[in-house]
């Protein structure tokens, strides 16, 4: 890769969105963004001390968004796909509309018959999310020491996401249960109808149209599920929309300790299929077996190999380190 903007695609909440969230938290640290928002209309991406030290060009991954309240904030060039039940307490529209209830469509205005309403209980925000909402101050040692513990409360990738996300960034699939979804070839018709494929495509086009000179795409994929075939479908769309763009794929896999032999065989099959099919649709493809990272844990005090939060954090560190090679400012000026 060389030059312009990078759009990131994340397919799957079990691994890819977990790794992606850690990746964006690393970028958020590079940006040194505070939870307070600049109200000026001329908001720009700051060249922070960390950027000066690392030489990483933050503008490749981020864009400037403006809320309906006139506020501006840096948001990732990101399209993340997950199941409806995979977002936890996160509301994709909460930042843009505030925490009040979002008005729903007026279906009852044109229907005179009876209407059955099903409402799922809203997930409560954990302490870390509440701390972020309260301003996330880290100016003093006391404030740093008061940062809430994250790992023990993590159920969803949104539980520790620090970055603001544009409403176009999150696409949910109406999937409940796991019948057949644990196969790469589970099928887009069953789990991701044409209307949802089009929604994801439109979000990609939205970010693509903003780019002055698209450099390429990062594509994180859960290969041990039907997110694989969904990603494959979208990669075909990208090939038509941005023929010259480079696409780097990361096939993410995460085994559950103590799984049965048939499940392990299924996972091996999924990995083989993804290597052949996603590998053929990307410029460079990394089969990322998260369970094998890191190879050496001697220098990692307190590392818990059973923790998905920790394992996916290490994978994100690998992605950040590898991708920084073509995100350096001095590299782009050569």
Backbone bond lengths (Angstrom), bond angles and torsions (degrees), N, CA, C in turn:
res aa  C-N    CA-C-N  psi(-1)  N-CA   C-N-CA  omega(-1)  CA-C   N-CA-C  phi
1 X - - - 1.460 - - 1.531 110.42 -
2 X 1.328 115.26 151.20 1.465 118.93 179.51 1.515 109.17 -162.91
3 X 1.331 117.05 129.15 1.453 119.71 168.93 1.497 116.87 111.80
4 X 1.346 117.33 -99.68 1.450 121.91 -164.27 1.507 116.78 -90.50
5 X 1.354 113.60 -150.63 1.456 120.97 -170.89 1.533 112.82 -72.15
6 X 1.344 114.03 157.87 1.466 121.46 178.32 1.521 108.45 -125.40
7 X 1.316 116.51 128.72 1.461 122.34 175.84 1.526 108.10 -104.39
8 X 1.320 116.72 134.49 1.454 121.85 -179.01 1.526 110.75 -106.40
9 X 1.320 115.91 132.98 1.457 122.76 176.80 1.522 108.69 -115.82
10 X 1.323 117.02 133.11 1.461 122.16 178.74 1.523 108.82 -126.95
11 X 1.323 115.95 119.45 1.457 121.43 -178.88 1.519 109.52 -114.91
12 X 1.313 116.72 99.97 1.456 120.04 174.47 1.503 114.64 119.58
13 X 1.322 116.61 133.81 1.452 120.64 -178.52 1.504 114.89 -91.34
14 X 1.316 118.44 -19.69 1.455 121.25 -175.30 1.528 112.13 -67.40
15 X 1.338 117.06 -37.38 1.460 120.32 179.89 1.523 111.17 -132.69
16 X 1.318 117.32 -55.37 1.467 121.31 -170.73 1.524 113.06 -59.73
17 X 1.307 117.52 -43.59 1.460 119.20 179.24 1.526 111.71 -72.62
18 X 1.332 117.49 -28.08 1.463 120.37 173.61 1.527 109.80 -66.55
19 X 1.342 116.66 -48.78 1.466 120.67 177.28 1.528 110.02 -62.13
20 X 1.334 115.96 -44.41 1.460 120.41 -179.56 1.518 112.61 -59.73
21 X 1.330 117.70 -39.59 1.464 120.66 179.72 1.523 111.28 -64.70
22 X 1.325 116.76 -43.47 1.467 119.35 174.97 1.533 110.45 -60.51
23 X 1.329 116.63 -41.20 1.469 121.07 179.38 1.525 110.37 -59.92
24 X 1.338 116.68 -45.48 1.464 119.41 -178.79 1.519 111.92 -70.75
25 X 1.323 117.47 -30.92 1.459 119.14 175.41 1.530 110.99 -65.71
26 X 1.327 116.70 -35.97 1.467 120.41 174.83 1.527 109.93 -62.88
27 X 1.338 116.18 -44.80 1.467 119.86 179.16 1.525 111.06 -65.24
28 X 1.322 116.62 -35.15 1.464 120.73 178.17 1.526 110.29 -63.45
29 X 1.331 116.10 -36.82 1.466 119.38 175.67 1.523 110.85 -66.82
30 X 1.334 116.70 -37.49 1.465 119.55 176.17 1.528 110.21 -60.99
31 X 1.285 115.64 -42.60 1.455 119.76 -178.62 1.523 112.55 -72.59
32 X 1.341 116.16 -20.44 1.463 121.18 -175.94 1.521 110.49 54.82
33 X 1.343 115.50 40.44 1.458 119.41 179.15 1.519 109.95 -74.37
34 X 1.299 117.99 135.25 1.449 123.05 172.16 1.524 107.99 -92.43
35 X 1.325 116.29 159.64 1.461 119.24 179.54 1.526 111.89 -71.45
36 X 1.320 117.57 -15.29 1.457 119.79 173.85 1.516 108.72 -76.68
37 X 1.323 117.44 149.40 1.463 122.26 -173.47 1.520 109.94 -114.78
38 X 1.308 114.92 134.05 1.453 120.74 175.56 1.524 109.07 -68.18
39 X 1.314 116.69 125.80 1.468 119.85 -177.92 1.522 112.61 -87.97
40 X 1.335 117.41 -2.44 1.456 120.31 179.87 1.522 110.66 -73.38
41 X 1.311 117.43 143.75 1.460 121.68 179.77 1.520 113.06 -73.98
42 X 1.345 116.31 -16.38 1.460 119.09 -178.29 1.528 110.60 -97.41
43 X 1.336 116.01 32.34 1.473 121.05 179.50 1.528 109.94 -57.32
44 X 1.318 116.10 133.73 1.465 120.47 176.90 1.523 109.13 -131.55
45 X 1.312 116.53 160.55 1.454 120.81 177.64 1.522 109.20 -69.81
46 X 1.329 117.98 124.24 1.464 119.84 -175.40 1.511 112.48 -74.29
47 X 1.325 115.62 144.41 1.459 120.33 171.26 1.522 106.08 -93.00
48 X 1.322 115.80 92.45 1.445 122.30 -171.34 1.520 111.49 -80.57
49 X 1.337 114.10 172.22 1.462 119.08 177.37 1.516 110.42 -61.62
50 X 1.346 115.79 -38.00 1.466 118.63 179.86 1.516 110.98 -66.75
51 X 1.337 117.24 -35.80 1.456 119.76 178.28 1.521 110.22 -67.05
52 X 1.328 115.36 -40.63 1.460 118.77 179.09 1.524 110.76 -63.15
53 X 1.353 115.09 -34.58 1.460 119.16 -178.59 1.526 111.70 -75.84
54 X 1.329 116.58 -40.15 1.463 119.51 -176.00 1.517 112.50 -89.88
55 X 1.328 117.03 -24.21 1.453 120.48 -177.30 1.513 113.55 77.09
56 X 1.340 118.46 9.70 1.460 122.18 -178.38 1.521 110.22 -77.65
57 X 1.313 116.65 133.70 1.456 122.40 178.57 1.524 109.36 -86.89
58 X 1.336 116.84 103.90 1.461 121.74 -176.14 1.527 113.22 -66.00
59 X 1.320 117.04 -26.63 1.458 120.18 -173.92 1.526 112.91 -69.53
60 X 1.323 117.81 -15.03 1.459 119.36 -179.80 1.525 111.74 -68.96
61 X 1.322 116.60 -35.48 1.458 121.04 -175.89 1.520 113.27 -99.04
62 X 1.348 116.97 -19.86 1.459 121.08 -173.95 1.524 112.07 -113.46
63 X 1.301 113.98 158.77 1.460 123.30 174.66 1.520 107.31 -133.07
64 X 1.335 116.50 168.99 1.459 120.95 176.20 1.519 108.97 -104.31
65 X 1.330 116.21 125.27 1.461 121.91 -179.88 1.520 109.82 -112.05
66 X 1.317 115.06 151.60 1.459 120.58 175.47 1.515 109.01 -121.11
67 X 1.327 116.48 130.03 1.453 121.06 -178.59 1.521 110.05 -81.16
68 X 1.324 115.79 171.22 1.461 120.44 177.54 1.523 111.57 -69.88
69 X 1.341 115.91 -13.69 1.462 120.48 176.88 1.520 111.92 -90.87
70 X 1.349 116.04 3.03 1.455 120.25 178.27 1.512 114.14 86.94
71 X 1.327 117.54 4.63 1.457 120.58 178.40 1.523 110.15 -84.82
72 X 1.317 116.26 154.93 1.457 120.73 -179.43 1.513 110.37 -124.19
73 X 1.319 116.24 146.60 1.463 121.09 -176.63 1.522 108.63 -158.72
74 X 1.320 115.89 151.94 1.459 120.87 176.20 1.525 109.52 -81.77
75 X 1.317 116.71 128.78 1.467 121.61 178.63 1.534 109.36 -128.45
76 X 1.334 117.24 149.05 1.468 119.78 -179.16 1.529 112.20 -67.02
77 X 1.329 115.09 148.71 1.472 120.10 168.13 1.529 106.50 -79.54
78 X 1.300 116.12 86.08 1.460 121.54 -167.20 1.520 111.56 -139.13
79 X 1.340 115.98 137.99 1.463 122.52 167.29 1.525 106.50 -124.60
80 X 1.332 116.53 112.68 1.462 122.59 -178.41 1.522 109.17 -113.03
81 X 1.324 116.23 127.83 1.461 122.14 -178.54 1.528 108.94 -111.06
82 X 1.321 116.25 133.32 1.458 120.81 179.01 1.524 108.84 -152.14
83 X 1.339 115.98 171.52 1.459 120.29 175.80 1.524 108.65 -78.37
84 X 1.326 116.41 159.79 1.458 121.64 -175.64 1.518 111.91 -57.72
85 X 1.323 116.76 -36.23 1.462 121.03 -176.78 1.527 112.84 -86.25
86 X 1.326 117.56 7.41 1.457 120.68 -174.55 1.508 115.89 -97.80
87 X 1.341 117.86 6.44 1.462 120.34 -174.75 1.520 113.68 -100.98
88 X 1.328 117.67 -7.88 1.456 119.45 -179.30 1.511 111.93 62.73
89 X 1.325 117.00 -129.63 1.474 121.50 -178.18 1.518 112.65 -87.66
90 X 1.322 116.75 -1.29 1.470 120.28 -174.46 1.521 111.21 -71.39
91 X 1.320 115.18 131.80 1.464 122.45 175.03 1.523 107.82 -115.20
92 X 1.344 118.36 112.05 1.468 120.42 -175.67 1.524 114.39 -56.41
93 X 1.337 117.39 -21.99 1.453 119.91 -176.65 1.525 112.96 -103.90
94 X 1.325 117.97 -0.87 1.466 120.03 -172.36 1.528 112.76 -63.35
95 X 1.338 117.04 -38.74 1.462 118.28 -178.03 1.525 111.40 -68.90
96 X 1.327 116.34 -35.47 1.458 120.23 -174.88 1.514 112.39 -80.78
97 X 1.339 116.57 -30.89 1.461 120.48 -178.64 1.522 112.78 -109.43
98 X 1.325 118.27 -4.98 1.449 121.06 -172.33 1.523 109.66 87.33
99 X 1.330 116.32 -174.82 1.452 121.04 -176.32 1.520 113.22 -86.46
100 X 1.318 118.76 -0.55 1.447 119.39 179.52 1.523 110.58 -70.27
101 X 1.300 115.97 161.95 1.460 120.39 -179.51 1.523 110.26 -64.06
102 X 1.316 116.87 138.21 1.460 121.85 179.17 1.522 108.95 -82.75
103 X 1.332 118.35 128.27 1.473 119.84 178.94 1.516 111.04 -57.58
104 X 1.329 115.61 135.08 1.448 121.25 179.47 1.523 111.10 -92.13
105 X 1.322 115.89 168.36 1.460 120.75 179.66 1.508 111.98 -63.46
106 X 1.307 116.85 156.57 1.451 121.25 -175.30 1.506 113.69 -93.70
107 X 1.341 117.70 51.43 1.459 120.70 -178.05 1.516 111.52 -63.77
108 X 1.346 116.60 -34.73 1.462 119.30 -177.51 1.527 112.19 -70.75
109 X 1.322 116.70 -15.89 1.465 119.25 -179.93 1.524 112.15 -72.72
110 X 1.338 117.53 -21.91 1.463 120.10 -176.55 1.520 111.84 -117.53
111 X 1.327 116.74 6.91 1.466 120.96 -179.42 1.518 108.88 -124.81
112 X 1.326 115.77 120.93 1.467 120.67 -176.41 1.526 112.57 -92.16
113 X 1.336 116.90 -8.62 1.457 120.29 -179.15 1.519 112.65 -80.41
114 X 1.309 115.22 -178.37 1.462 119.80 -179.96 1.527 110.34 -73.96
115 X 1.302 115.45 150.47 1.463 121.72 -178.46 1.526 108.82 -128.86
116 X 1.334 116.17 126.33 1.457 121.63 175.34 1.523 108.93 -96.84
117 X 1.312 116.90 128.22 1.455 121.79 -178.21 1.525 109.92 -111.62
118 X 1.326 115.76 127.50 1.462 121.46 177.76 1.524 107.90 -116.38
119 X 1.305 116.34 120.82 1.460 121.64 -177.04 1.528 109.08 -120.98
120 X 1.327 116.85 122.34 1.461 120.58 176.63 1.523 108.91 -85.06
121 X 1.320 115.58 147.91 1.449 120.47 -178.78 1.517 110.42 -67.75
122 X 1.314 116.02 133.53 1.459 121.12 -177.50 1.525 110.30 -73.33
123 X 1.322 116.73 134.81 1.454 121.99 179.28 1.531 109.39 -71.92
124 X 1.311 115.04 140.55 1.462 120.04 177.74 1.527 110.26 -82.36
125 X 1.312 116.11 144.36 1.461 120.67 177.03 1.527 109.60 -72.56
126 X 1.336 115.85 141.36 1.456 118.79 176.96 1.530 109.77 -79.22
127 X 1.331 116.14 177.07 1.465 120.33 -175.58 1.525 111.81 -63.63
128 X 1.321 116.51 -35.57 1.463 119.60 -179.63 1.531 110.58 -65.22
129 X 1.319 117.64 -43.18 1.456 121.09 178.03 1.526 110.93 -63.65
130 X 1.321 116.51 -41.47 1.462 120.10 177.85 1.520 111.22 -63.94
131 X 1.339 115.35 -36.41 1.465 119.92 177.33 1.527 110.53 -64.88
132 X 1.337 117.31 -40.45 1.459 121.16 176.73 1.523 110.53 -62.65
133 X 1.325 116.89 -44.69 1.466 121.11 -179.73 1.525 111.92 -63.06
134 X 1.339 115.65 -29.86 1.462 120.25 -177.89 1.524 113.42 -81.10
135 X 1.338 116.67 -4.58 1.456 119.65 176.29 1.512 114.79 123.79
136 X 1.336 118.15 -18.63 1.470 122.75 175.36 1.527 112.11 49.79
137 X 1.325 117.31 54.72 1.455 120.70 -178.35 1.525 111.11 -77.61
138 X 1.330 115.31 133.98 1.468 121.43 179.41 1.531 109.90 -136.03
139 X 1.334 115.88 38.92 1.461 120.42 -175.53 1.523 112.65 -82.74
140 X 1.332 117.81 -25.70 1.455 121.05 -177.21 1.527 109.80 -124.09
141 X 1.327 115.69 165.87 1.456 119.95 178.34 1.524 110.95 -63.60
142 X 1.330 116.67 -35.07 1.459 120.40 178.67 1.520 111.08 -64.59
143 X 1.340 117.10 -41.00 1.465 120.83 179.31 1.524 111.04 -67.88
144 X 1.325 116.33 -37.34 1.467 119.70 177.73 1.522 109.89 -65.50
145 X 1.332 116.78 -42.63 1.464 120.69 179.81 1.521 112.03 -65.78
146 X 1.336 116.55 -22.25 1.471 120.89 -177.26 1.530 113.06 -88.04
147 X 1.344 117.63 0.69 1.468 119.94 178.33 1.525 109.10 -61.65
148 X 1.326 118.50 125.96 1.467 120.98 -176.87 1.527 112.43 -64.13
149 X 1.323 115.76 148.98 1.458 122.00 174.69 1.522 108.68 -66.20
150 X 1.342 116.64 134.59 1.460 120.90 -175.53 1.518 112.03 -99.81
151 X 1.309 116.16 -50.69 1.458 120.91 -165.72 1.520 114.07 -53.82
152 X 1.307 117.41 -45.47 1.456 119.99 -175.52 1.519 114.38 -67.16
153 X 1.335 116.90 -13.08 1.463 120.44 -176.96 1.530 113.12 -108.73
154 X 1.327 117.32 1.34 1.469 120.46 -173.29 1.523 111.34 -81.07
155 X 1.325 116.33 121.17 1.458 123.58 169.98 1.518 111.16 -117.68
156 X 1.334 115.45 -32.88 1.456 122.22 -176.59 1.530 108.98 -125.75
157 X 1.330 115.51 156.34 1.462 119.10 179.50 1.519 112.06 -65.13
158 X 1.313 117.08 -24.24 1.469 120.44 179.36 1.522 111.82 -75.48
159 X 1.328 117.86 -11.06 1.465 121.02 -178.60 1.522 112.28 -67.09
160 X 1.338 117.22 -22.78 1.464 118.95 -178.74 1.522 112.66 -129.98
161 X 1.324 117.38 17.68 1.460 121.67 176.53 1.522 110.45 -74.65
162 X 1.338 116.86 121.84 1.464 121.63 -179.77 1.525 112.60 -92.94
163 X 1.313 117.42 -28.99 1.466 120.75 -174.46 1.526 111.47 -75.12
164 X 1.320 115.70 147.20 1.456 121.00 168.56 1.525 108.31 -75.13
165 X 1.315 117.03 141.17 1.460 121.17 179.88 1.521 110.24 -118.11
166 X 1.322 115.49 137.14 1.455 120.93 174.20 1.530 108.72 -67.79
167 X 1.342 119.00 144.45 1.467 120.75 179.36 1.523 113.84 -54.92
168 X 1.329 116.72 -26.61 1.462 120.38 177.96 1.529 112.37 -73.57
169 X 1.325 116.35 -10.99 1.456 120.06 -173.73 1.525 113.53 -79.89
170 X 1.310 118.84 -22.42 1.461 121.04 -173.42 1.526 110.28 -115.44
171 X 1.325 116.24 119.68 1.467 122.72 177.08 1.531 107.75 -118.89
172 X 1.330 116.94 127.32 1.461 120.27 -179.36 1.523 110.86 -110.89
173 X 1.337 114.65 145.40 1.461 122.02 178.21 1.532 108.99 -105.89
174 X 1.318 117.70 134.19 1.473 121.11 -177.49 1.524 111.90 -76.55
175 X 1.325 116.04 68.65 1.464 121.27 -176.81 1.523 109.39 -114.62
176 X 1.313 116.15 128.88 1.456 121.77 176.95 1.527 107.39 -127.39
177 X 1.330 116.84 127.39 1.454 119.44 -176.04 1.517 110.79 90.60
178 X 1.331 115.87 -179.46 1.465 120.56 -173.51 1.524 111.94 -133.12
179 X 1.322 117.73 21.70 1.458 121.12 -176.01 1.524 110.48 -70.81
180 X 1.336 116.81 103.93 1.457 121.37 178.84 1.503 114.70 86.66
181 X 1.349 118.09 -10.64 1.455 120.69 -176.86 1.522 112.25 -78.55
182 X 1.334 117.36 -10.18 1.456 120.38 -178.68 1.524 112.89 -86.64
183 X 1.336 117.00 10.83 1.457 121.64 174.89 1.520 110.47 -111.36
184 X 1.321 116.29 136.42 1.470 121.58 178.20 1.522 110.61 -52.38
185 X 1.325 116.40 -42.76 1.467 121.80 -175.09 1.523 112.08 -92.20
186 X 1.335 117.35 27.64 1.460 120.53 -177.63 1.515 113.58 -57.90
187 X 1.319 117.20 -27.56 1.456 120.30 173.42 1.509 113.48 107.03
188 X 1.319 116.45 132.88 1.461 120.75 177.51 1.520 111.84 -74.41
189 X 1.322 117.70 -28.13 1.468 120.27 -179.28 1.523 110.90 -64.26
190 X 1.336 116.42 -39.86 1.453 120.56 -177.01 1.525 112.27 -76.22
191 X 1.327 117.41 -39.85 1.455 120.54 -171.57 1.528 114.17 -112.29
192 X 1.302 117.64 -20.68 1.464 120.51 -177.57 1.523 108.79 -142.54
193 X 1.338 117.84 86.26 1.465 121.26 -177.82 1.519 112.12 -62.52
194 X 1.319 114.82 167.95 1.462 120.86 -177.05 1.522 112.39 -54.68
195 X 1.330 117.18 -36.06 1.466 120.11 -179.38 1.526 111.41 -63.01
196 X 1.342 117.16 -37.48 1.461 120.23 179.02 1.526 111.53 -73.65
197 X 1.327 116.62 -37.77 1.465 120.24 174.78 1.519 109.80 -57.82
198 X 1.325 115.58 -41.37 1.463 120.36 179.46 1.523 110.70 -67.54
199 X 1.347 117.95 -38.09 1.466 120.99 176.98 1.526 110.88 -60.64
200 X 1.322 116.39 -45.27 1.467 120.43 179.47 1.529 109.92 -64.47
201 X 1.338 116.33 -42.79 1.469 121.02 179.24 1.519 111.32 -61.09
202 X 1.340 116.69 -41.09 1.467 120.82 -179.91 1.522 111.11 -65.51
203 X 1.326 117.29 -37.10 1.463 119.97 177.43 1.521 110.63 -65.73
204 X 1.333 116.41 -41.12 1.469 119.91 177.05 1.524 109.86 -62.00
205 X 1.333 117.16 -43.64 1.470 120.80 179.27 1.523 111.22 -63.76
206 X 1.334 116.56 -36.87 1.467 121.20 179.28 1.527 110.67 -57.10
207 X 1.331 116.59 -49.68 1.467 120.23 179.75 1.526 111.44 -73.12
208 X 1.318 116.79 -32.27 1.456 120.98 -179.20 1.523 111.18 -66.66
209 X 1.320 117.05 -39.91 1.469 121.23 -178.15 1.521 112.45 -67.31
210 X 1.329 117.08 -21.63 1.464 120.41 178.72 1.523 112.63 -80.37
211 X 1.304 116.91 -16.92 1.466 120.68 -174.46 1.523 111.33 -76.72
212 X 1.319 115.96 135.68 1.458 120.64 174.77 1.526 110.57 -75.45
213 X 1.330 114.69 -41.84 1.471 119.54 -179.80 1.520 107.79 -152.12
214 X 1.313 115.52 92.95 1.460 120.25 -175.35 1.519 110.90 -62.16
215 X 1.318 115.83 128.60 1.465 121.10 177.51 1.519 110.50 -87.27
216 X 1.335 115.95 -44.05 1.449 118.02 -179.54 1.508 113.02 168.86
217 X 1.332 115.49 -165.40 1.453 122.60 -175.30 1.524 109.96 -129.98
218 X 1.335 114.80 141.71 1.457 121.68 162.55 1.524 106.25 -98.65
219 X 1.310 117.44 134.47 1.462 120.85 -178.51 1.528 109.64 -130.31
220 X 1.350 116.05 105.44 1.459 121.70 176.62 1.527 107.93 -94.00
221 X 1.336 117.78 127.13 1.466 120.98 -174.83 1.527 110.93 -132.13
222 X 1.327 115.91 130.24 1.468 120.82 167.61 1.526 107.41 -76.78
223 X 1.319 117.38 107.93 1.464 119.71 -174.91 1.522 112.37 -85.93
224 X 1.329 118.06 -14.22 1.457 120.58 179.93 1.522 112.45 -91.85
225 X 1.312 115.97 34.44 1.459 121.66 178.79 1.528 108.60 -160.41
226 X 1.316 115.71 177.17 1.471 120.64 179.00 1.516 112.92 -71.66
227 X 1.333 117.46 -3.87 1.462 119.11 171.72 1.525 110.23 -61.12
228 X 1.331 116.91 -23.46 1.455 120.31 178.35 1.512 112.50 -62.19
229 X 1.334 117.30 -50.07 1.461 121.05 -178.68 1.531 110.86 -69.44
230 X 1.358 116.26 -30.44 1.464 119.91 176.62 1.528 109.99 -66.67
231 X 1.338 116.10 -44.29 1.465 120.13 177.48 1.521 110.89 -62.41
232 X 1.313 115.98 -40.37 1.466 121.13 179.31 1.528 110.67 -58.47
233 X 1.328 116.27 -43.14 1.465 121.02 178.85 1.519 111.17 -62.42
234 X 1.334 116.38 -42.19 1.468 119.93 -179.06 1.528 112.14 -71.17
235 X 1.311 117.36 -31.61 1.465 120.00 177.56 1.525 110.88 -64.95
236 X 1.326 116.52 -32.03 1.469 119.94 174.78 1.527 110.67 -66.16
237 X 1.335 116.29 -37.88 1.467 120.76 177.56 1.528 109.95 -64.69
238 X 1.324 116.24 -43.67 1.467 121.27 -178.90 1.521 110.69 -61.86
239 X 1.321 115.39 -37.79 1.462 119.25 -179.62 1.527 111.24 -60.63
240 X 1.327 116.22 -34.08 1.468 120.76 178.42 1.523 111.77 -79.08
241 X 1.349 116.96 -35.30 1.461 121.22 -175.11 1.523 112.79 -79.96
242 X 1.326 117.15 -35.17 1.471 121.15 -176.35 1.521 109.07 -139.61
243 X 1.305 115.60 78.19 1.463 121.26 -172.75 1.525 113.32 -63.38
244 X 1.313 117.50 -33.41 1.466 119.78 -175.61 1.522 113.18 -88.67
245 X 1.340 117.69 -7.19 1.459 121.00 -176.44 1.530 111.19 -74.00
246 X 1.314 115.12 144.07 1.461 121.70 176.47 1.523 108.59 -87.42
247 X 1.322 116.77 136.37 1.461 121.11 178.21 1.525 109.11 -120.23
248 X 1.337 115.45 122.99 1.462 120.88 176.63 1.524 108.21 -109.09
249 X 1.330 116.49 121.04 1.459 121.56 -176.71 1.518 111.77 -103.41
250 X 1.330 115.27 141.98 1.461 122.21 175.54 1.524 107.41 -123.69
251 X 1.320 116.43 105.88 1.458 120.86 179.23 1.514 109.67 -84.30
252 X 1.337 116.98 105.92 1.461 122.08 -173.06 1.523 111.63 -92.83
253 X 1.319 115.91 131.62 1.454 121.44 175.50 1.507 110.43 -133.49
254 X 1.328 116.27 142.87 1.455 121.07 -179.43 1.519 108.36 -144.69
255 X 1.326 117.05 110.72 1.460 121.24 -179.40 1.521 110.38 -84.40
256 X 1.321 115.25 151.76 1.456 121.06 175.01 1.519 108.25 -96.13
257 X 1.322 116.39 129.95 1.453 120.17 -176.41 1.520 110.09 -60.50
258 X 1.343 116.92 135.28 1.453 121.15 177.34 1.511 114.53 84.29
259 X 1.340 117.81 16.28 1.458 119.99 -179.10 1.530 111.21 -70.16
260 X 1.318 115.16 154.96 1.457 121.15 179.41 1.520 110.09 -71.53
261 X 1.328 115.31 159.04 1.460 121.02 -177.13 1.525 111.80 -60.47
262 X 1.340 117.54 -38.02 1.466 119.46 -179.15 1.528 110.97 -65.42
263 X 1.332 117.08 -33.51 1.458 120.14 177.27 1.519 111.07 -68.90
264 X 1.317 116.84 -37.64 1.457 120.58 178.12 1.524 111.00 -66.85
265 X 1.337 116.41 -37.70 1.473 119.54 176.64 1.520 110.84 -65.52
266 X 1.332 115.75 -39.78 1.468 119.51 178.03 1.522 110.52 -62.11
267 X 1.336 116.55 -42.14 1.455 120.22 179.18 1.523 111.78 -65.03
268 X 1.303 117.18 -39.38 1.472 120.50 177.03 1.524 110.52 -63.03
269 X 1.333 116.23 -38.78 1.470 120.23 177.91 1.521 110.44 -65.70
270 X 1.326 116.68 -43.43 1.465 120.56 178.33 1.525 111.34 -59.11
271 X 1.328 116.43 -43.18 1.462 120.65 -179.88 1.525 111.47 -64.25
272 X 1.331 115.92 -39.85 1.464 119.53 -179.94 1.524 110.88 -66.38
273 X 1.334 116.82 -42.38 1.466 120.58 179.45 1.522 110.29 -64.08
274 X 1.325 116.70 -43.45 1.471 119.90 -178.94 1.518 111.31 -64.65
275 X 1.328 116.35 -38.09 1.462 119.93 178.90 1.523 110.61 -60.63
276 X 1.333 116.76 -39.70 1.453 120.89 -178.42 1.528 112.01 -77.16
277 X 1.322 117.37 -42.54 1.463 120.22 -169.68 1.523 113.38 -92.69
278 X 1.312 118.42 -44.31 1.463 119.33 175.57 1.523 109.47 -74.59
279 X 1.334 115.81 -36.32 1.456 119.10 176.75 1.520 112.90 -57.89
280 X 1.349 116.55 -34.73 1.463 121.04 179.53 1.523 112.15 -74.16
281 X 1.328 117.60 -16.52 1.463 121.61 -175.78 1.526 112.81 -106.51
282 X 1.317 116.97 2.87 1.458 121.18 179.21 1.525 110.37 -122.93
283 X 1.320 115.10 157.70 1.464 119.77 178.37 1.523 111.06 -73.92
284 X 1.329 115.44 -32.70 1.453 122.03 179.27 1.519 107.50 -149.29
285 X 1.327 116.87 132.95 1.461 120.30 -175.64 1.521 110.78 -128.49
286 X 1.361 115.44 128.52 1.457 121.90 178.04 1.527 109.57 -111.50
287 X 1.337 118.72 113.74 1.464 119.94 171.35 1.532 108.25 -74.52
288 X 1.319 116.69 103.69 1.460 122.01 -172.10 1.526 109.77 -97.48
289 X 1.316 117.04 96.88 1.460 120.98 175.80 1.524 107.34 -85.93
290 X 1.320 115.71 96.98 1.460 120.93 -173.65 1.527 111.49 -60.13
291 X 1.331 117.40 -30.05 1.460 120.83 -178.94 1.517 113.08 -66.50
292 X 1.315 117.39 -20.64 1.460 120.81 -178.95 1.526 112.40 -93.98
293 X 1.339 117.05 5.62 1.460 121.41 179.47 1.529 109.06 -110.17
294 X 1.327 116.94 137.08 1.461 126.55 -7.94 1.519 111.27 -82.05
295 X 1.314 116.71 161.27 1.459 120.30 178.80 1.525 111.10 -69.58
296 X 1.332 116.44 -30.93 1.467 121.24 -179.64 1.525 108.70 -130.34
297 X 1.319 117.48 119.22 1.463 121.29 -177.15 1.528 112.38 -105.38
298 X 1.328 117.55 12.06 1.465 121.03 -175.76 1.526 112.22 -58.87
299 X 1.334 116.75 -37.07 1.459 119.17 -176.56 1.516 114.06 -90.50
300 X 1.324 117.90 6.63 1.464 121.29 -177.17 1.527 109.96 -106.48
301 X 1.308 116.24 91.20 1.461 121.06 -179.27 1.528 109.97 -66.59
302 X 1.318 116.34 130.22 1.455 120.49 176.89 1.514 114.63 79.75
303 X 1.333 117.32 8.28 1.462 119.57 -178.61 1.529 110.87 -66.42
304 X 1.338 115.54 132.83 1.460 122.30 -179.32 1.522 109.08 -114.55
305 X 1.330 117.29 106.04 1.466 121.77 -176.04 1.520 112.48 -66.87
306 X 1.340 117.51 -15.41 1.462 120.60 179.78 1.527 112.19 -88.58
307 X 1.317 116.63 -7.66 1.460 121.12 -176.38 1.528 111.19 -89.04
308 X 1.321 116.30 116.15 1.465 119.68 176.64 1.529 110.52 -64.45
309 X 1.302 116.78 -34.82 1.467 121.36 178.74 1.532 110.22 -58.70
310 X 1.340 117.21 -45.30 1.462 120.32 -178.86 1.523 112.07 -73.98
311 X 1.319 117.02 -40.88 1.468 119.54 -178.62 1.525 111.17 -63.79
312 X 1.310 116.64 -42.45 1.472 119.66 -179.89 1.526 111.43 -71.63
313 X 1.341 117.39 -27.21 1.471 120.34 176.24 1.521 110.42 -65.43
314 X 1.331 116.61 -41.11 1.470 120.23 178.84 1.524 110.17 -65.57
315 X 1.342 116.93 -40.71 1.466 120.32 177.44 1.519 110.90 -60.37
316 X 1.330 117.21 -40.40 1.470 121.05 178.53 1.516 111.31 -64.03
317 X 1.339 116.75 -35.87 1.456 120.27 176.89 1.519 111.75 -63.45
318 X 1.330 116.42 -38.60 1.464 120.68 175.90 1.529 110.27 -61.62
319 X 1.335 116.75 -46.68 1.467 120.91 -178.08 1.526 110.43 -63.09
320 X 1.335 116.74 -43.39 1.461 120.58 179.91 1.522 111.01 -62.40
321 X 1.329 116.36 -45.78 1.464 119.67 -179.27 1.515 112.37 -64.23
322 X 1.334 116.52 -42.89 1.464 120.12 -179.64 1.529 111.45 -65.99
323 X 1.335 116.61 -44.26 1.468 119.81 -174.42 1.524 112.79 -76.49
324 X 1.328 117.74 -18.31 1.464 119.49 -179.41 1.517 111.74 -63.72
325 X 1.330 117.16 -20.57 1.465 121.44 179.95 1.523 111.22 -58.67
326 X 1.335 117.18 -41.13 1.465 119.41 -179.41 1.533 112.28 -104.23
327 X 1.334 116.29 14.21 1.472 120.04 173.79 1.509 111.96 -111.04
328 X 1.319 117.62 5.71 1.456 120.88 -179.48 1.519 111.15 -77.65
329 X 1.320 116.78 138.67 1.460 121.03 179.91 1.516 111.78 -64.38
330 X 1.308 117.37 -43.04 1.470 120.24 -178.49 1.520 111.39 -64.85
331 X 1.334 116.92 -29.01 1.458 120.85 179.09 1.523 109.81 -67.75
332 X 1.367 115.07 -38.79 1.463 119.17 -176.68 1.519 112.33 -75.98
333 X 1.321 117.64 -18.88 1.461 120.50 -179.02 1.516 113.17 -91.54
334 X 1.354 115.42 -7.58 1.473 118.70 179.86 1.521 111.38 -67.34
